[in-house]
Amino acid sequence: MSGLNVLVYSGPGVSLNGRAYLLRTLRQFLGHRYAIIPIGADTLRAEPWETKAVLLVMPGGRDMPYMAELNGPVNTRIRAWVASGGRYLGICAGGYYGSARCEFEPGTDKQVVGDRELAFFPGTCMGCAYEGFNYKSEEGARAVEAIVDRSAFGVAESLWRDDPTKIRIHYNGGGYFVPRADDNSTRVLVRYPDDVTDPHDRLHRIKDAAAIVSCEVGRGIAVLSGLHIEYAWDFLAASSYTQPHNRGLVALMRAHDTFRRRLVGAIFLHMGLSPDPSAMADCADPSHSVRAPTVTPVFMAPARATGVAAVASAMYALTAMATHQGEYNIDGVKDMVLQDAEDIHVVTAQTGDRRRVCASYEHAVLTPDDVGPVSATDEMPESRLHSMLVLCANDALPDEHETPRFDMRAAIKYMRETRAHTAGSWLMYADTTRSTQTFLERNARLASHLPDGTVHVATMQLNGRGRGRNAWISPVGCLQFTMLIRHTQRKQAPVVMLQYIMSLAIVEAVTSLPGYDALPLRLKWPNDLYALHVPVSDSDDSSGSAPAFAKIGGILVNSSCARGEFTLLFGCGINVANRLPTTSINSVIRDYNDTHATRLATIPVERMLALATAKFEELYRTFLVYGFDPLLKAYYRRWLHSDQIVTLADRDYERAQVVGISATDGQLQVRSLQSPRTVYSLQPDGNSFDMLRGLISRKL
């Protein structure tokens, strides 16, 4: 199964803090390769999620609301998807829900007893494993000394290093799994210690109680856990744990955090996923844990703009808006705050100052440690989000120690070598951000003072956005940027066509290089980038698959209009240098070299940025004068749909043949096979194109 989406159920019944902790842990382990997407019951009920999903996760909470939302057809779809090769991970309530029967606190006012439809585990999930659970507090929580059966995972022994087999894991309300006598499809991965008690009779202790089980379900797999394997010690407040059995919980979990992370990684490997090895690494500094990344400062510098007056004017415009003193009193940092949708701390870099942001400032401003419980949206509370903008003149650019995963100096050098003026005029770079698109879209006051053509780049996006409700995966080696362009509407240059210009520009930026013209890079309507994918041995779809076109990028455009001028934010994600999860531009170049005995050079992400923005400006200037017609030939040469036969789901599954696109509004033109004189026009923003199935349907 070659899906890329990790779906996290977020409907009624889900614990809000538990969901937030789960999302962070999933992003830490899987965000480098998969899209982590919260979904509700409506998505599972009405959308074709199965084709792109690789894992469905049911978090902790209450499973009765899960039943109310999902019983019937939805559970039937989930069960069928797992049996056909899907993966299900159920934690705490998700473990009860994935069992054939749930017996939770029988005989008490919290009693929940009954059969469950998914029945991945063909026995009973009995709980609570420990008494004292309270929905409204942590008084029943504890750091359980779980016993790991390494031989059951089927992973390399070297993964475990010298870890103990007994490790401390957060527990609060989960059950233990009681198999049927005839069950031969379940293996126990982790057991509780011998202090578990029977919820029917608390005087009766249960020995060797199963805490985490792995269940074969047809060609798929379900892992159910009574333990909160997703909880890291630094998510928790020690003041919440005051009972004799949990007073030292945070300290115990902190001491065992490396072992917990390797257990989580082993579970994902056991399920056939590819976790990030860095999430399982030893922690060099025992005073810190390896945790999901947090937002880092944004460095901003002139890229194509070189005039002293223009540079000074742009920097002054930004600093002049920062009129409030920073609320954090950090020695050695003089900052003013630009108050927008979030508080943007503006700092001007000084020549020769290697360290623009002191460590204490980063901790105070850029991490959520001091803002209380995590909200339902997995962000800092809406009271204030914080970010930092570091303004750098040409003689005060950050060095490799400050931007280790992106060379700003090289990027600016490439920018100035290409022939362009506006596109990429200024470069903003953050190693890690929530989303380059969201940052500029939310902070409209900041965006209004940015120079035309400013491009915001990030190595990692915590909440990268795709078209509609899609997420964008952010593996290292992917070029992710948002470019701001101000466009005056002209009759011959309709704003709707600009997304096509950007997607064409990215492909042409590579294929217009000498010797690169025949590279198999293509366009998928309306705004996706595809390349010929040769499966590799460690990819999710390497089991005998033949080369096929796979997605390597996409375009997202947001616009606003005032006084006849559009402000456009072009969000672009392009896999330049990472052959996973599908393929990349550089992988295509290497494959081409191997089959054609050529020596085409691979393209650094910094150069790709310069090439793409320069090519966009070249095509954009043609478009402003002549419209899209002169670009149609190049567009059709690169797209995937010439004469393609498609099925129109919203027209009783009528068959039609692709004719082309309109040069004035971008609508896809298809001719009915049943009535050849009938040509349908399909809106790019109203339809979803499943190219592999040849199906066009209305977006939900």
N, C-alpha and C positions, 0 to 999 in steps of 0.2 A: 504494500500500500504506500503510495507516494504522496500522501497529503502533507500539507505544511502547517495546518491550523491546529493549535491546541485550544479546545473549547472549554471554558470554565463556566459551569452553570451558576447563574447569578440571580435566579428568580426568588420568589417568596420562600421563606424558611432558612435562607443562607445566613450564617453569621457574618455580619459586616466586617468586623475586625479579622475574623478567620479568613474571609475571602481576600482581604487586603494582604494578609501575610502570605496566603497561598499564591496570589498573583506575583508578589515579589520573589518568592522562591522559584516559581516556574520561570520567571524571566531570568533569574540568576543562572538556572541550570539549562534552560532550553531556548531562551530568547535569542541566542546567537544564530539559531538555525530555524526556529519555528515562530509563527505568529501566535502570541498569547492573546486570546480574544474572549472577553466576558460575553455571555449570551443569556437570553431568557427563554422561557417556554415557547414564545411565539416563533423564535428562530428554529427551535427543534421541531415545532409542529408544522411550519409552513414553508421553510426554505430548504433547498437541496444541499444541506451542510455536509452530507456524507461524502461527497466527491472530493472535498478538500481537507477533511479532518483527518488527523493522525492520532489524536487522543481526546477523549471526553473525560473531564474531571468533575466529580460531584463533591463539593466541599462539606465541611461540618456545618451544623445548624440543627434543623428539625426536619425529619423525613416525612412527617404527615403532610405539610404543605407541598413537599415534592410530589407526593402521591396525588394530591388534589390537582396539581398542574399537569402532571405527566402521565397519569394512568391511562391505559387504553392505547390508542394509535401511536402516541409518542414513544411510550416504552417498547412497543412492538418494533418501531423503527430502530431504536437504540439497540435492542437485543439482536435484530437482524444484522445491523451494521457491525457490531462486535463479532458476531459469528462468521461474518464474511471476511474478517481480517482486521477489524478495528481494535482499539484499546480503550479500556475503561479504568480509571483510578478513582476509588471511592474512599474518602477519609472521614472517619467518625460517623456522622449521619449518612454520608455517602456510602460507608461500609454497611451500615444497617440496610440502607435502601437497595444495595446490590446483592443482598442475600435472599434466599428463598423464604425465610421467615425472620421476623424481628420480635424479640421479647425484651422490652426495655422497661426496667423498674416495675415488674409485675407486682400487683397488690398495693401499689402506692398511688398517690394523687398524680404522679407523673407517668403512669402506666401507658405504654404503647405496645400492643401485642397484635400480631396478625401476619398474614402471608404478604409477600412482595412479588411484583410481576417480573422484574428483571432476572432474579434467581441465578445470577452468575455463580454465586456460591450455593451449592445445592443443599445447604444445611441451615442452621439457625445462628443468627448473630445475637448473643445473649449479653445483656448489659443492665446496669453499668458494671464494668469489671471491678470497680472499686466503689464503695458507698460514699455518700457525701456530695454527690453532684448537685449543683445549683445553676440553673439557666442564667441567673442574673449576676453571678460572681465567679471568682476563681477559687472559692474555698474548697472545692473538690479536686482541684488540679494537683498534679504531682509530677516529679521527674522519675518516671519508671525505669528501673534497670532492666531494659529489654535484652533478650538473649537472641543473638543473630546466628542462624544456621547458614554459614557461607556456602556450604556444598549445594544448597537448594537454588542458588541464584544462576548458576551456569555462566559466571563471569570469570575473568582471569584472576587467579589467586593474588597476583601482584597488585591488584587494585586496592586490596585491604591493607597492604603494607604491614605494619606491626600493630594494627589496631586491636584492642581487646574485643572479645566476642560479647561482652556485656556492656552496653552503652546506655546512657541516660537520654530518654526521649520524653517530650511533653505529653502528658495524658490529661484529658478532661472530658469524661462522659462516654468514651468509646466502649465498644463491646468486645467480647471474645467469640471466636468462631467455633461452633460445635458441628462437626461433619456428620453426614449420614453414614451408616455402616457400610453402604455399598459405594461410597464416593471414591473414585479413583482418578478424578480429574483435578484434584486440588493438592497443592504442596504448601507446606508451612514455611514461610521465610523467616519469621521472627516470632518468638514466644514471650509471654509475660513471665515474670518471676512467680514463685509459688505462693504469693500472698493474695492472688485473685480470689474473690468469694462469689458464691452462687447467689444471684439476685433473688432467687426463690427462698434461699435459706442462707443468710449471711454467716452462719456459724460453720458452713461447709466450705472448705477451701478447695480450689480447683488447681490441680497440678498440670503443668505443661500446657496451659491454655494458649491457644493460637492468637497472636496479636496482629499479624499481617499474613494474609494468604494470597496465593497466586492461583487463579482458576483458568483452566483451558476451556474456551468457549468456541466450539467449531474451529475455525482457522484463526480466531482472535484470542485475546487475553484480557482478564480482569484482575486487578490487584486491589484488594480491600484491606483497609488498615483501621484498627481501633486506636492507634496512636497518632498524634499530631506531628508527623514527620516533617511538616512544612514550617514548624515553629522554630525560629532561631532565638538564642538567648537575648540578643540585642533588640528584639521586637518587644520585649516584655519589661514591665516595671516591677522591681523587687517589692515595692510597697503593696502590690496586689496580693502577695502571698504571705499570709501571716499565721496560717494554721501550723500546728506542730509537724504535720506530715509534708508541708511544702515550703517551710520558711527558707530553706536553702535552695529552692528550685532553680533560680536564675544562675547562681554560682555553679551548681552541678551541670546545668546545660551548657554554660560557658566553657567549663573544663572539657566537655565531651563534644563540642561543636564540630570539630574536624571529623570525628568518627560519625556523627550524625550526617554530615554532608556526604561522606563517602557511602553511607547506607542509602541515602536518597539517590545518589548517582548510580549505585548498583541496581536499585529498583528500576530506574529508567532504562539502563542497559538490558536488564532482564526482560523488559517489555519490548525490546527491539528499537529503542530510541537512541539518539546520539547526544548525551549531555555534554556540556562544556567542561573539558578537563580542568580548567582553572577553578571551577566551582568545587572541585573535590581536592584541591591542592592543600598541602600543609600551610598553616598560617605562620609566617615568619615572625611576626610580632605577637606574642601571646596576649598583649593588652588589647588587641583588636581581633575581630573575626573577619573572615571572608564573607562579604555580604553583597547583596544586589547593589549595583552602582547607583550613585546619586548625581545630581546635576552639578556640572563644573562651570567655571567662568567662561564667558564669551569674549574672545579677543577680536578686536575690530581694527582693520588697517586699510589704507588705500592700496588698491591692486592695480587697476589700469589708470586711475586718476593720479597724476603726478604734479600738477601745478600747485605751488606752495600756497597760493591764495585760496584755491578751491579746497585743498586739504584742511587748511586752518578754518575756513568758513564752516565746513561740514562738522568738524570736531567742536567748534564753538556752539553750533546749533544744538548739539546733543548735550553738552555740559550745561548750557543755559537752561535747559528744561529740568535739570536735576536741582531742585530748589529746597529740598528737605534734608535735614541732617539725618544720617543713618541712625536707626534706633539701637544698633549694637555698638557699644563703646569698646572697641578693640584697639589696643595700643599699637601704634605704628601704621595704622591704616586711616587715611583721610578720604572719606567717601561722602558723596551726596546722593540722595535718592531721587530717582525719576519715578513719580507715582503714576502708575498706569494700571492695567488689570492686575499686575503684580508689582512689587517693589523692586525696581532695577537699580542696584547700587553701581554708580558710575565712578570709575577710577581712571585717571590718566597715567599711563606708563611713563616712567622717566628713563632717559637715555642711560644705558649701563646698568639698569636695575633688573637683575636677572629674575628675582622673585617678585612677581606683581601682586600675588595674593598670599598672605601669610596663612599658615595652617589653621590657626585658631579662628581666623575670619571665615575660611571655607567651612569649618565645622559649625560655626554659629549661624551663618547665613544660609548655607546651601544644603543642610541636612535637616530632616524633620524631627530630630531628637527632642527638641524643646517645645513641641507644639501639641502634645497630648495624643489621644488615641487617633489611629488612622481612620479616615472617613470612608464612607461607602464608595466613593469614587476612586479610591486608591491614590489619592493625592493629599497634600497638606490641606488642612481645613481652609475653606474659602475666605477666612479672615484675611490672610495674606499669603501669597507665594512669593518667594525671593529668588532673584537671580543677580548676576554680576556682569557688568559690561566694562571691559578694560580697553580703553582707547589707546592705540599704538601708532605713533608716527613712523615714518620710514626708518628712522634710526633707533627705534625702540621695539622692534619686532620680537615676539617670543622665540625662544630657542627650543631645541629638541627635548630639553628637560621639562619644559612647560607644556609642550604639545607633542608628546612622544609618538602619537599614532597618526599625525598629519603634519607635514612639513610646510608651514605657512610661507617660509622664505622661498621654497621651491615653487609653491603654487603661484606666488606673486611673480616670480621670474617667468614661469610659463605664460601667465596672463599677459605680461608685457611683450612676450615674443609673438603672440597671436594678434591679428589685426582686428581690433575691436575697440570701441570707446566707451559705450554705455553698459552693455551686459557684462556683469562682473566688475563694475567700477570700484566697488569696495568689497572687501572680504571679511565676513564674520565667521569665526570658528569656535566651536565648543567641543571638547572631547566627548562629553555626555550631556544630552539635553532631553527634555521631555519630548519635544517635537519641534523641528525647525519651522514647520508650517504653523503650528499652534502658537509658537512664541511670537511670530510676526503678526499673526491674525488677531490674537487676543490683545496684544499691546499696540493698539492702533495709534496711540499718541506717539510712541517711539517710531513706528513705521512711517508716520506722516513726515518725519524729519530726516529719514534715511535718504541718502542720494539715490536717484534713479539707477536701477541696475545692481543695487546691493545684493550680494548673494550670501546666504547663511548656511554654513556647512557644519555637519556633526559626524563624528565617527560612530557614535552609538545614540540611538533614540529609544527612550524608555516607552514611549507611546506613539511610535511612528504610524502615520495615517495613510491609508489607501483610499481608493474610490468607494463611495457609499459608506458602508460600515466595515469595510475591510481594514485590516491592520497591515503595516509594512514591516517585514523582518529586517533586522539591522545587524547582519554579520560583519565582522571585521573584513575589510576589503571591499565593502559596498560604499559607493559615493552617494551620499544623501545630502541634498541641498534644497533650499527654497530661494528663488530669485524674485525680487520685487521689480516690476516693470510698470511704468505709468503710460497708458495708451489712450490717445484721443481718438474717439470713434470716427471712422471714415466710412463712407458708403462702400468703397471698394475693399475695405479692410475690416470686415466684421470681427468683433472681439471673440465670437464663438470659435473661430478657426485657429486661435492662437495655441490651443492645446495640441493641434495637429502639427503646427510649426515646431513646437518644442520637441515632440516625439521624433519627428523627422530629423531635426537638428542633431539629436543624440546619435542616431544611426549614421547619418551622413558625416558627423564629426570623425568617426572612425573610418568608414568606408571611403571617404574622400582622400585619405592619406595614400601616398604612392605605394602600390602593391597590396593594399588592403581592400580593394573594391569587391573582390569575390567572397569576402567573409560572409558566412550565413547568419547575418543579423537582420531581423525582420520587425515589422510593425503589425500589431493586432488592434483592430478597431475597438474602442475609439482611442485608447491611450496607453497601451501596454507595449513593452519591448520584449522580443523573443529572440532566442538563439538556438542553433542546432545543438542538442544536448546528447553527449555520449556518456551513458551511465558509467560511474566508477565503482570500484569494488566495495567501498564503504558507504555508498549512498543508500537512501531508503528505497530506491527503485532499481537496484542493480541486478535483479534476478533474471538475467537473460533478456533484458529489454534492448530493443533496437534503438539506434539514434532517432531522436524525434525533437521537434521544436518545443522549448520550454521557456517559461517566463524568466527574464532576468532584470526586469525593471518596469516602472510605471510612472505616470504623470498624474498629478492632482492639481487643479487650478481653482483658486478661489478669487472672487472679484468683488469690488465695491465701486460705486460710481458717485461722483459729486461734481456738479458744474460741468458736465460733459466729458469728464476725464475718468477713465477706469484705473483703479489701482489693482494690479494683478499679482497674485502670489503663485508662482509656479513651483509646486513641490515635486521633486524628482528623486527617485531612488534607482540606482543602477548598480548591479553587481559587476564590479570591474575586475576584482582580483581573487575572489573566493569561489572555488569550483563547487562548493556546497552552499545551499541545499540542492540547487539544480545544476547550473553551470554559470560561467562568467565570461566577460569579454576576453580576458586573458587566456582562459581555458580554450575558447574558440580559436584564438590566435595560435596557441600551441598545437591544437589538433590540426589546424590548417598547415602549420609548418611540417608536422609529421607526415601528412598525406601528400604534400606538394613539394617537399624538399626545399622549402624556403626558410628564410631566417628573419621573419618579421619580428620586430621588437614588441615586447609587451608594453602596456601603457600604465604608468603609475596613476593613482587616483588623482593626484595633484594636476597632472597633465590632462587627464580626462576632463576635469572641471574647466580648464582653460579652453580646450578644444570645443566642448559642448556649448559654452556660453558664447564663444566667438562665432561658431556656426549658427547659433540662434540669431545673433545680431545680423549676420549676413542674409539669412533667409527672411528675417523680419523686415529689413530695409526693402527687399524686393516686394514683399507682401504689402507694405504701406503704399507703394506706388502702383502696383499692378494687380493686387489681390492674390488669391490662392491659385488661380489658373496656371501660372507658369511653374508652380511647384507640384502640380498633379502628376506629371510624368515621373518625377523622382519618387513621389509618395507611392504610386502604384508599383513602381519597380521594387520597392522594399516591403510592400505589405503582403499578408498571407492569404488574402481572400479572393484573388482573381478567379471568377467563375465558380466560386464555392457554392455547393448546394447546402441550404440551411432549412431548418424547420422552425416555423413561427408558432410558438406555443400559444400566443394570444389570439391566433386566427385559426383555431381548431386544428392546430398542428399541420397547417398547410405548408407544402414544400415550395421553395423559391430559390432563385439563383442570384448571387450577388452581382450587381452591375457596377457599382462604384460608390463614391460619396459626392454629395453636393459641395461645390466649391464656395457656396455662400453661407451655408448653415451647418455643414458637417454631417448631415443626416445620411445614414447608410441607405443606399438605393438597392432594392431587391425586386426581381421580376418573378411573378407567380408562374410556376410551371403548369398549373391548372388553367390559368387564363393569361397567356403570354402578353396580352396588351395591358395588363394591370401591373403597375409598379408601385410598391409600397416604400414610404419614407419612414425610417426609424430614428427616433431621437437618441443621441448618445447618452444623455443623462437619464433616460427613462427605461433603458433596456439593458439586460445582461446577456453577454455573448459567451456561451460555453462552446469554445472552438472545437474541443475534442469530440463533443457530441453533436456539433453542428446545430445547436439549439439556441434560439434567440427568444428570451422571455422577458416580461416586464419585471423590473426590479421591485422587490417588496419593501 
